[in-house]
Amino acid sequence: MLPIVDFCGLRLTRLLLGANPFGGYSHQNGERDREMVAYNTPDRIRETWARAEAAGINAFVTNNETPHVIDTTAAYLANGGQLQWIAQVNRNQQPDFESALDRVKEIGASAAYLHGGAIDQLYLEQDAETLRRAIAHGQSLGMPMGVAGHSPLTHDWVNSLRLVDFHVVCFFNCGSVHTGGGEQFRLQDPYEAVKCIQRIAKPCIGYKVLGAGRLDAAMGFEFAYEHIKPGDVINVGMHRGDRDDMVETNVAIAERVLAKLEARQAVPA
């Protein structure tokens, strides 16, 4: 079984199901984006969640702005879906973060974090006040609140402000505002990301641990779990259009890697 950790008061499996494939965010190319959107209908999204739950995952992440994904999320939770929802929140379709947080809480989010691109921009502008208002508002709604970001620079800044409950750390800069734009996936990035995770005391969710499909799953999972903290988790998007049993396969890999890691740590030095 997948180990479960206490994550800001939530009981989370150490593997979460992501949603970039559902919305067609391949971080590869336009053809791949369209392929993912065509495959991931609301029915297939619900089936993927059901298979994740059956395999032992207990939480999923989706953003708050992709129409067919957020509508499917709302219907799933309204109809008694048992997986916990961690909402990735942006403000592009709302007046501000606070309004967006009100909506995800209404839908049924168990926790929320602010979108990495938006937080990268707040870091560049050194806009701590906008961040402070958003985090305080989400916490006032009873949700653990975090931030994503595409560079350790962003997370170190946020961490210095002592505002958030958790961090969502990207293993790759992905050509963010920190590296000039474009889909840039550089192998040196994960080493800096895990150093960042280790120096942040708060719980962390690692994401893009497979480089948006560029890395072998067993290799990526092993590197991630060996370098994040014991109470941290990883979030992985799974496109069943590539392999129907991808969810079950990834869960089996995670269980195997975590069991080996636990066995190694149990051996006296």
N, C-alpha and C positions, 0 to 999 in steps of 0.2 A: 504494500500500500504506500501511497505517497505520504511522506511525513507532513504533519500539520504544525504550524508555528502560531504563536500569539503575535499578531501584527497590528499594533495600535488598538488592541482590544478585540480585533476580529480574529477568528480562527481560519487561517488560510493554508491551503496546500502550497507546497513550495514550487509548484508549477501552476501558473495561471494561463487561461486561454485568451489570446489576443484577438484583435478584430481587423487589422489592416487588410487582410485578404477579402474580408466581407465588403469593404468599401472600395476595393480596387486600388489600394495604396501599396503597390508592389515595390516601389523604390528600385525598379528595374527599367521599365520602358512602357510606352503607351499601350502597345499591343498586349502586354502582360496585364496591365491595369484593366483593360476591357474584358479580357478573358476571365479575370477574377470576379468582376461585377456580374458578368453573364452567368457564371456558375453559381454564385452565392445569392440565390433567391431567398426570400424570407423562410420558405419551407426548409431549404438546405441549412440556413443558419440555425433554425430551431433544432434540426436533426443533429447538427454538429454539437450544439450545447447538450443535447440529450446524451450523445455518445461520450462527451467529456465527463458528464456527471456519472455515467455508468462506469467509466474507466477510473474514476476516483478524484477528478478535479472538482473543486468546490467553489470556484469563483472565475468570473470572466471580466475582461476589460472591453469597453467600446467607447467611441467618442460620442459627443452629444450633438453632432451636426450633420452626419451623413443620413439623409432622410429615411431610406429603407432600413438602415441599421438601427437608428434610434426608435423608429416606429415598431420594429420587431422586438426590440428590447422592452419597450413600454408594454406591448401586448404580452410578452413572455412573463414579465413580473406581475402584471395585473391578473393573469390566469394562474398564478400560484407557482411559477417557476422557482426552483429551489436553489439554484446557483446564486451566489452573492454577486452583485454588480459593482465594480469599481469604475467610476465614470471619469473619462478624460474630457476636460471641460475647456472649451474655447468660447470666445465672445463675439465671433463674427456675425452671428444671427441674433444676437441679443444686445440690448443697450450697454451692458457691462457684465463683468464676471458675476456680480451678485445676482442678477436676474437669471443668468444661466445656471447658477448653483441652486437657486430656488426651484427651477424646473427639474433638474436631475434628482433633487431630493423628493419632489412630488412624484416622480416616476418610480423611485424606490432604490436609489443608490445607497450602498452601504458605506462607501467612502468616495472621495473625489480627489483628483489632482489637476492642476492647471497645465494646459498644453505646452509642450516643450518649446515650440517656435515662439509662442507669446512670451514665455519666461526668458528665453534668450534675448528677446527685444527689450524687455524690462531691465535686464542686466546691462545691456548696451547703453540704455538711457539712465541707468542708476535710479530707476523709479521704484523705490521701496514702498512708497505710500500706496500705490495701486495694489501692489502685492499684499501689503499689510491689511488693507480693507477686505480684499477677496478672501484671504485665509481666515480672518476673524469671522467673516460672515458665514463661510462654510462650517466652521467650528461651532458657531452659534446655532446652526441647524442640527447639530449632533453628529456631524460626519468627521471622521479623521481626514485631515487635509494635507495634501502633498503638492509637489511641483515636479514636472519633468524638465529636461534640459538636454541639449546635445553636446555640452562641453563641461569638463570639470570646473572651468572658470565660472559658469553659471551657478553650479551647485555650491561651490565654495562661497560665493557671494550670498546666496540664499541662506546657507548654513550659518554664516556670520550674523545674520539678522535674528536668528532664533525664533522663527515664526511657525515653521511647519512641523507636522507630525511625522512625515516620511518624505523620502526622495525617490524619484523614478529616473534612474540613470541609464542613459543610452550608451551602449557599448561602442557605438561608432558616431562620429560627428556628422556623418551623412551630408557633408557639404552645407552645413548650417551657416548662419550669419558669421560664425566664428572662422569659417574656412573658405569663404568666398562664393558659396552657392554651388548648386549642381549635386548630382548623386556621387559623392566621393566616399568610398569605403576603404579606409587605410588600415592595414593590419596592426599598426602601432597604436591605434586608438583604444582597443580593448584593454591594453596594459595600463593606460592612463585612467581609464574608466574604473577599473577595479581598485587602483590606488585611491581614487576619490571615494569609492564606496567604503573602503577600509578606514579612511580617516573621518568619515561621517558617523557619528554615534547613533543617529536616528535609523530606524529600519529603512531598507531600500528595496525597490523593485528594479531588477535589471531588465532592460529590454533591448531588442535587436541583437540578442546574444548570438544569433546565427547570421548576422549581417544581411537581413532581408533575403534569406535563402541562398546566400553565397557560401556558407560553411556547412560542413557535414554535421548533422544533428548530434551524434555521439561526441564528436570532438568539441563542439560548441557548448554542450551541456556540461561536459567534464570541466572545461576551463572555467565556465561560469560558477558552478557549484564549489569548485576548489578555491575560488578567489573571493566570493562574496561572504558576508558574515553568516553565522549559523542561523540567525533569525530572519534572514533576507529571503526573497523569493524571486523567481524570474517569470516574465510574461512573454509568451511565444504565440505568434499568429500561425495558424495551421490551415493551409489551402488543400482541402480534400479533392479538388480537381486534379491535383498531381498524384495523389495516392489516397484511395478511399479510406484506408485504415490509418491515416496519418496520426490521428488523435491517439489511438490505442498504441501505435508504435512509439510515439513520443513519450507517452506516459511510461511505457515499459523501459525506455532508455533512461528517463529521469529516475525511476525506481532503482534501476541497476546501478547507475552512477552514485546515487545517494547512499545506497546500501554499502557499496565499496568504500565510499568516503567515511561512513560511520564506522566500518570495521577497522579501517586504518587508524582512525582517531582513538579507537578503543584499545589499541595495542600500546602497552607501556613503553615509554621511551627508554 
